[in-house]
Amino acid sequence: MGCDQVYMTILLCLCMSSVGYSVTHPGDLAILNDFKNGLENPELLDWPEKGDDPCGPPLWPHVYCSDSRVTQIQAQNMGLKGPLPKNFNQLVKLQNLGLQGNKLNGALPSFSGLLELQYAFLNSNEFDAIPLDFFHGLSSVRNLALDENPFNASSGWSVPDELQESAQLVNFSCSVCNLVGPLPDFFGKMPSLSLLTLASNNLSGSIPESFRDSVLQILWLNNQGDGGMTGTIDVIGSMTGLTQVWLHGNQFSGTIPDSIGDLTSLQQLNLNGNKLVGLIPPGLTNLSLSSLILDNNMLMGPIPKFKAANVTYSSNSFCLSDPGEQCSPTVNALLDFIGDFGFPLNLASQWTGNDPCQQPWLGIVCNSDSQVSVINLRGLNLNGTLSPSLANLDSLQEIHLDRNNLSGVVPMSLTQLKSLRLLDIKENNFAPPLPKFSDAVKINIDGNPQLVAEVGRPPKVSPVDPSSNSSKGSPPSSSKGSTLDSPKSYSGHTEANKGKSLKPIFVVAITASPVILVLAALLYVYCYRKKKDPKKAPVAYVVHPRDISDPNNMVKITLTSDISGYNQIRTGPEHRTNGGTQNTHVIEDGNAIISVQVLRKVTENFAPKNEIGRGGFGAVYKGELEDGTKLAVKRMEAGVVGNKAVDEFQAEIGVLSKVRHRHLVSLLGYSVEGKERLLVYEYMPQGALSMHLFRWKNLNLEPLSWAKRLTIALDVARGMEYLHNLARQIFIHRDLKSSNILLGDDFRAKISDFGLVKLAPDRDRSIATRLAGTFGYLAPEYAVTGKITTKADVFSFGVVLMELLTGLMALDEHRSAETRYLAEWFSQIKSDNKKLADAVDPVIDAKEENFDSISIVADLAGHCTERDPNHRPDMGHAVNVLGQLVEKWKPFDKETEDYSGIDYNLPLRQMLNDWKETDTVNFTNSNLQDSTESIPYRPTGFAASFTSADAR
């Protein structure tokens, strides 16, 4: 073979190899074709009509491949219109997606499973929904842009916690994408996040503390609707990597932190249109910014000279209009004064200009010489301390600060005010010492417990013996100069009260009624002992799941009498460390002590692989002790420790320590460690009902049979009946749903998640409460009025029945408008047998023998979800209906009606005599070895009742 032939052979082989190697993976090809066929204008892609090889050669336009798999799609700004295919996340090798600037619409498909995706630009489209699992498993994503999409326009949406698992995320943008609720705290803890732009949404609440020391460089939180974000911006001063901060168009309040001067990389700062108050800190004036916008706030004091290139600061409360000019001494003194109160908004909004006597300043009165003579700020809920700067107001005659929340000490410098005639600070919390004012100054300190105790203490009354002389009119001895009552107002100092004897009053009181004195003494002793020996903390017991039948196998949960504070929750006795007394974080199980360290060990320090559930509270982790006991540890994440989360934590403990039922998940213990809260439950190995109804295919589970669904429904009904009717108190769950129903290995159900439970006054009366629960399960009267009864739980139970029947979620934005809300749609079709049969979950065998029970359950679900709560049954009715379907009783068909040696076909008297003889013989034989005396037979229980009848 010649060289030319060899060359051609090699070239042909290479070509064939290249062609074979470049054939596109059939799954990727199918998804691209689905994408193209779903578009209204697919011609814009310029993809071949019958092309079967996007990975070429030649490559399809906008498509890039590697090893026969699609790795990139770049079709931005083309005007494409239509949806993305639902199976889009099967492009498992996709790394870069650029679809921004089109008119793509419909529901955004889930991106769950795109493990290699690094860049996804979906911004500037018309996607109207985003699935809950969209962010699940995006472990490699670095840049994710979702801006300018009308996701869930009617209700809004929140970024789910799954996004925090994307540890490599650098840029996340979702401006104008209809976000609602608080800013997720996990953004502040993401190790690589550099850009976070969430402008023009409906976020609320404050910037979380987790953002402190964050590595963010660009932060946009501007122009939030529905009132905007609130709270201070103090945390910004710690984020030293920031280069661009946009916070305008919100309701941020408080002062600008001076630590903002540490942000040496900062170039742009926009604080326009907030409620910021106080003086501009020197740290901000020294920053060489390219843009600084401070307009439309309530900033006060002088306008400093800024180093920023472009500065605007109109519509504030500055004293003068020219930079560098200083305020008058009077204004400076008053600014220092309210600065110690934190510059309250009601004052900052009105204290403008450089002369409080030329224009009205709230609470400031001037004399004829245009000097401040009266400060009247009573009853304004002011917090803080009293500034010594008031001593600079020489003309001040009266200071009225009563009925506020002021603390600290009264400054000594105020005694230098020669014109001062009145200082009224009653009903605050000032501390001693109180300076000595001249006798000309009237001072009112009533309602300041520490000051009152310091200036004049009531006498100590000792218990009186009724037989002593004191009971006959002699006054008890007292220290010289003691007084009976604390002075409510006085002139000068306590010396003004010397010489005013109260002994006659005391003697008259004793003479008039010695019995009263005795009763008072007894009351004093009682109160003192009660204070020294408070009631022991209530103890609740729950049975350990290892042996439910053993009543001695208990887990002790100790609650303090008041668990309203973080540090007032205890598990077990206190222990001491070198630092003093701390909470003991243990769970007592018989003789075994399970520490928090053990919980960390058995959950592998709360490893993600052991996570079995997640919600607003935090995550739930699986753990197993050395003895094989499995636990479920519910962990409140540090970032969500707010009032709502702590309330739910305490509610769950409070409820589960009072109730015990085989269809309620058992609480084994809880723990408090810093800001972390842990609840420990019995482990339910089959997880939530929702997994088996909606995700069984993805999780490779067996679908639930109709028989199992009926049993689960009955279990839930019994648990709810117990809460509503059979417990010692009436409880309303408020969040009954399929994800809060857990299953054991035998698929028996237990209700969980009691963080929203409310204690009801009685079964019929409603209670007003903040709206809580899950949309799709909420009763209409609760959603509208905020008032709730047990019938709201009945409504939620009816929705769960519908989910069991249909296999559909209570609310699914991906379904058509007609079927989106399950309760509304199901109520329309339940009475039509054909439509009902079509609506039944396809995995259920809806044959004739099952359809009767299906119809009964559908009818029950309809009654439970009636719009009028008075038309809904109680849970006892649901138990009766379902019980007849699940536990159908049949007579015993054994030919010989014999049990324990008794023939039940005999006449009753003969049957009783035979049973008595048999039982007596057995009893006597078993005791012969222990007794030599004959034991007379005394029938009890069932036998005794018939013996008595025979005697009659």
Secondary structure, DSSP 8 states (H G I E B T S, - for coil): --HHHHHHHHHHHHHHHHHHHT---HHHHHHHHHHHHH-S-GGGGT--TT---TTSSS--TTEEEETTEEEEEE-TTS--EE---TTGGG-TT--EEE--SSEEEEE----TT-TT--EEE--SSEEEE--TTTTTT-TT--EEE--S--TTTTT-B---GGGGG-TT--EEE-TTS-BEEE--GGGGG-TT--EEE--SSEEES---GGGTT---SEEE----STT---S--GGGGG-TT-SEEE--SS--EEE--GGGGG-TT--EEE--SSEEEEE--HHHHT---SEEE--SSEEEE-------SSEE--SSEES-SSTT----HHHHHHHHHHHTTT--HHHHTT--SS-TTTS--TTEEE-TTS-EEEEE-TTS--EEE--GGGGG-TT--EEE--SSEEES---GGGGG-TT--EEE--SS---S------TT-EEE-TT-HHHHHHH----------TTSGGGGT------TT--SS--SEEESSGGGGTT---HHHHHHHHHH-HHHHHHHHHHHHHHHHHHHS-----EEEEE-GGGTT-TT-EEEEE--S---SGGG--BSS-EEETTEEE--BEEEETTEEEEHHHHHHHTTTT-GGGEEEE-SSEEEEEEE-TTS-EEEEEEE-GGG-SHHHHHHHHHHHHHHTT---TTB--EEEEEEETTEEEEEEE--TT-BHHHHHHSTTTTT-----HHHHHHHHHHHHHHHHIIIIISSSEEE-S---GGGEEE-TT--EEE---TT-EEESSSSS-EE----S-TTTS-HHHHHH-EE-HHHHHHHHHHHHHHHHH---SB-TTS-TTTSBHHHHHHHHTT-HHHHHHHS-TTS---HHHHHHHHHHHHHHHHHT-SSGGGS--HHHHHHHHHHHHS-------SS-EETTEETTS-HHHHHHHHHHHHHHHHHHHHGGG-SS-------HHHHHHHHHHH-
